[in-house]
Amino acid sequence: MPERLGRHAPRGARGDFNVGPESETLAILSRDGLTEQVTAHAEAGTRTSHYRKPMRFADYMLVNDAARVQDFRVVRSPRCRITARCS
């Protein structure tokens, strides 16, 4: 991340990355100080039951420590989506 943002400013990235939890993409973001939230809080994954392939994760939300996540969950109804509340 650019230094002009500062290491103490809340930062994050989220989206449909279409990569597995062990991907180089997530490893790079982790090395930059972002903590992945989805795999820690959504054991069943982010895919709906309509997705039949074994990879259960594609959507991710990463934040740095300054974001101070207060609540995180994957909402399963009406369809799978990620929500988080940060201060």
RAHU-V460178 format. One record per backbone hydrogen bond with DSSP energy under -0.5 kcal/mol. NH is the residue of the N-H (numbers start at 1). CO is the residue of the C=O. Records with the same first field share a line. If there is no record, write none. Layout:
BEGIN
NH->CO ; CO
END
This chain:
BEGIN
5->2
6->3
9->6
13->62
15->60
17->15 ; 58
18->58
23->20
27->23
28->24
29->25
30->26
31->27
32->28
33->30
34->29
35->63
36->34
37->61
38->61
41->37 ; 38
42->38
45->42
46->56
47->56
51->48
52->50
60->15
62->13
63->35
64->11
67->64
68->65
70->85
71->85
73->83
75->73 ; 81
76->74
81->75
83->73
85->71
87->67 ; 68
END
